[in-house]
Amino acid sequence: MYLSDLNINQKAEIYEINCDDILKNRFYSFGITNGTKVELTAKSLAKKTLEIKINNYKVALRSSEAANIRVKYAS
């Protein structure tokens, strides 16, 4: 499953990031790394933008970017 597939208020853990180094470095600057627990907090009406909560802050990502991040449900 990918980060873009989550429903609002679902929590998951990142286990794989598949993208080029430029985007991967951008993700790392936001704290998006393997093993990080995230929660999807909002989606835009067109579902083109996602808002995720990481630790105590929120990050907005394009759906196309979130489709590069594989997650598994967190307990």
N, C-alpha and C positions, 0 to 999 in steps of 0.2 A: 504494500500500500504506500501511497505517496502522501506527502504533507497536504497537497491540494485536494486529496480525497476525504479529509477529515470533515466532520460536521462541527458546527459551533459548540463550544464548551467541551469538546473531546480532547483528551490528553494522550500524548504519544511520546515515544522516545526515538530520537534519530539514530539510525544505525548505518546509513550509507548516503554519501553525497556524490552524485555523478554529474560533473560539469567541468568546464574549462577552469584553468587556474585563476583567471581574473575573477570569475564569479565565486569560486570557492574562497578566495581571499576576502571578498566582500562578505560572504556568509561568516567567515571566521571573525571578521571585525565586529559582527553583531553577536557573537557568542554561539553561532549555529555550528556545532561540531558533533561528531559521533558521540553518542552517549548522553547528549543533552535532552532534557525533558522539556516539552513544549505543550502549549494549549492553544488551540484555535479559538480566538475570541470574537472574530467578526469576519464577514465577507461582504464585499460591495454588492450592490443589486445585480450587476452584470456578472458577478463572480470572477472578475478580472483581477481583483486585489484582495489579499488576505491579511488579516492582522493576527499575529501570534504573540503569545506571552512567553517570555523566556526569563526565568528567575523573577525579578521584580520590575521588568520593563517590557514594553511592547514594541514590535517591529512590524512594519508593513512590507509585504512582498507581493510581486506580481504572481499570478497563478502559474505562469510559464516558468518562473524561477522555482516555485514551490514544487513543481512537477519533477525537479531534479533531486529532491530530498526524499529518501525512503524512510518510512517510520514503522514502528510496531506499537500496538496499544500499550499504554503504561497502566500499571495497577495503582 
